[in-house]
Every structure is written in structure tokens, then in C-alpha cells.
Amino acid sequence: MKNLKFRLIAMNFLEFAIWGAYLTCLGQYLGPSGLGDKIAWFYSVQGVVSIFMPAVVGIIADKYIQPQKMLGICHLLAGVFMLATWYYGYTHPTLQFAPFFALYTLSVAFYMPTIALSNTVAFSLLKRGGYDTVKDFPPIRVLGTVGFIVAMWFVNSFYFVDGNFGFTLTDANPYASMRFQYTVQQLLTCGALGILLGLYSFTLPKCPITTGGQSSKGLVQTLGLDAFKLFRQKKMAIFFIFSMLLGVSLQITNGFATPFISSFKGIAEYADTFGANNATLLTSLSQISEACCILLIPFFLKRYGIKKVMMIAMFAWVLRFGFFGVGNPGNGVWLFVFSMLVYGVAFDFFNVSGALFVEQETDNSIKASAQGLFMLMTNGIGATFGTLIAGKIVNHYCAWQSVGEQSYMIGDWQTPWFIFAGYALAVFILFTILFKYKHTRAK
């Protein structure tokens, strides 16, 4: 298959550019539009749909529709619903929660399964092309993170007002407050990229589906619920429980980092700082760190083992939140930068090494189901409840306030960040004590 790697790189680049267009800056638009107290709901719904939609779409892609076509269908539907969300926001300067949230949820419901589907397509085509998936897939996947970063930079810096399309990084430009990171145009960017990838997916080489007679699997096996028997093993039960507890931290900074950093624009001392005016760009350092840290995981796993690697990830979450609590975009911007850099360790050392641990410790008959259970505990249950609880905490200490012509989420941000850091520290200590795993160090 000619240029297969390049085609998969393009697929991964667009896959995560769609997400990067709004994931870290949606709160900056919702707040001034009247839904600042509902930010947590928009991030938690990703966890809710992740509980069931990937399994349902996966079954269809396994049995009835070729994975690359299913990928295209999902992206087209997600793109259409996101464009509908954009249009509603564009025509309603003050948002009503119910219709806006419903359209957004439908888009997210069809997007979230595509993350797994894109992996399925890549693995299938690489194997058919005679490539080594362990060797050849990681560089392809890293370009997905690059796509996420490029989309963040785009929405951070570009604006379109009254036919004027331009780029700026400072408030000196009269259109600076209309950059996509602050407006509904971030959703237009997301929807347009989704339509593009949806159409592109139909041009990819065919991936096989399972054919033949009726499957001998029962409903439990088909839905991946048989992996729950792993809870009978103490080691795996503790691992999955702590995966859920750590999953609580996953979406907190996606939802609240940019409103927090931008809130300093409401404080005269920091209003003109580069960091306060480019929160999305500053946050993109987290994704750059993530791309780099993926490459460190094999070394750390071989040398230190899964327990120590996950302990490193858990303590990195303590630093992630703690640095936010003591930093500022002025003379303390270096603390923000450190928070972004440790994010790569916090995210990758947990998610990637956890998936590898599940792969190594489970029987072949339930490997896929076990991976689904890992995602359910982290990005489903953990992230959903974590985001909702975090929203309650942040809304207790901070509120959207008008400063001049703009609105910022102002208040005692330090206390929520220290609460989150304290939670991560408690999880770290309990995991260190309770999770027993002996690692045989590789030579």
C-alpha cells in the first residue's frame, strides 16, 4: 500500500486536531456566554459517552461496517453536530444550556469512539502492509499530538471579524479579544476539521470485518463485560480502583486551566503579560511534553517497573496542580511552565504504562475487554466524577465577573488547586502502600 504511513499520519493529525481545537479553551467561551457555572458538565459528558459509545461503535465496526467507513461516518456525524452547535452559539450570544449542551453532547458522542477506531484502522492497515506495529505505530501516533498542538496554536492566535482574518498574540491588536480561543469560532474549526477527516476516511484502504456465521460469544463477552472477572484478583482489583481514582484528575486542567490563566487579565498587575493573553498557547506546552514523554516510557518501564512508573505519574499530578496554585503569568510564569512540563509525565506515564500493564497481565481471551475496562475506569467513571466534583469546588471559590468589556473567572483559585494537589498526594500515598508488584529489572 503506497504511502501508507503518510496517510495514517494525516489521519492521526486530523483526529487529534479536531479535539485540540476546543478541548482546552472551551471554558473561555462558555464563561462570558453565560454558562460559566456549567463548564464541568461539558467536560464530564466526554466521560459519560465513553462508558458505552466506543463499545457500541466497536461492535458495529467489528461485524457489520468496515472500520475505516465507520470512522468516516462517525466523524461526519460528529462534525455536523459540532457545526450545529457552532451555529446555535453564533446566533445566540447568550447561550441557553439545554439546546447548546444537547447538540454538543451528540457531537462528542460520535467523536469519542473515533479515538479507538483510528487505532483499529492504523493497526489493521499496518499489519496488512507488513509493518511492525510496535515499531511503526508510535511515530504515527505522535503526529496526532502534533495535530492537537497545531490546532491549539491556531485557535489561540487567529481571529475573523467583519471579514478581517488575522493573527495576533497581544492585546495591542483591536481584534485580540475575538481570537477563536475566546469565541464560538473554535467550534467552527472543530466541525470543519471533522467533516474533512470524515470524507478523508472513506479514501483509506479497506480494513476487514469479521465474517462468517453467528458469533458464539454471548452478550457479556460482546460488550466486554467479562473483563470484570479480573476484580477477583487482588492485584488487578487494586490496579483498576486506583486507575479510577487517578482518572479523577484527567480532565480537571482541560476544563479549568485556560479560564484560570486568562483570569489574570482581570488583575491589573498581570493584564498585559504574554501568558495571560495566550492561555491556550501556554497550555499547549503540556501536549508538547506529552509527545516527548511517550518516548521515555519503554526505558522507565524496563528499568523501574509498572509500580514505580505509576507512582511517578501520581506524584507528577501533585506537582501539576501545586505549580498552578503558586504560579502566576508574571514573575511566576516559570511555575506555570513547570506545570505544563510535568503534565507529560502525569498523563503518559499513567495512561500508556497502565495500558501496557493490562496487556501484560491479562489472558489473550479478554485483552481487548480488559483495555476497555481500563478506559472505563479512567476516562469514563473517574474522569466524569472528577470533573463534576472539580466544577463544584471551583465554582465555590471563583465566579465569572465583568472587567471592562470582558468577563473572567476571578476568585480564590489557589485553594482549589491545593485541594486537587492534596487529593493526588493522598492517592499517591495509598497506592504506594497498597499496590504490591515485584518488578524484575531488565538487563
Helices and strands as residue ranges (DSSP letters): H 4-20, H 26-30, I 31-35, G 36-38, H 39-63, H 67-91, H 97-128, H 133-157, E 158-161, E 164-167, G 176-178, G 180-182, H 185-201, H 219-222, G 225-232, H 234-247, H 252-262, G 263-266, H 274-277, H 279-294, H 297-326, H 333-361, G 364-366, H 367-375, I 376-382, H 383-397, E 398-403, E 406-411, H 414-434
